[in-house]
Amino acid sequence: MDAGRLAELYDKYHNTVYRMAFSYCRNKADAEDIMQEVFIRLFNTNADFDDEQKEKSWLLKVTVNKCRDMFRSLRYRYSLNSVPLEEAALTYETPEESEVYHAVMSLPVKYRVVIHLYYYEDYSVREIGAITGNNESAVQTQLYRARKKLKEILGKELGL
């Protein structure tokens, strides 16, 4: 893959990859490292995609795998430091978006990832299963449980 094409893909998907990595690891520095590793892998792979959806899906699958690799690493296990969400350089159009995003980020990883992919990246349950390596029924269960937890969290905050 030539540098021009890589730059084009980076410009197009770097925010998506960063958000996915950040939603997984909740650490700005780790999310940036993972984003860099994903694009290095893309450059070294010389992958040729049929359409935009396959590009995005491949990048997100590699991002999830890199996040999992990071969690398995000894470096991560012995340095559990994360950046508060307020310092993550994320912007929101409305205060409600901020509250919802913070509630999503408070969920356990398995719920956070499926919510992010389903609502923020507009993937179907089948596509989420392919990206995360879970079957469709597991993804549906995780979405159900995540929605239930979000309802509890946001209901308390909003007095519902």
Buried (B, 14 or more C-beta within 10 A) or exposed (E): EEEEEBEEBBEEBBEBBBBBBBBBBBBBEBBBBBBBBBBEBBBEEEBEEEEEEEBBBBBBBBBBBBBBEBEEEEEBEEEEEBBEBEEBEBEEEEEEEBBBBBBBBBBEBBBBBBBBBBBBBEBEBEBBBBBBEBEBEBBBBBBEBBBEBBEEBBEEEEEE
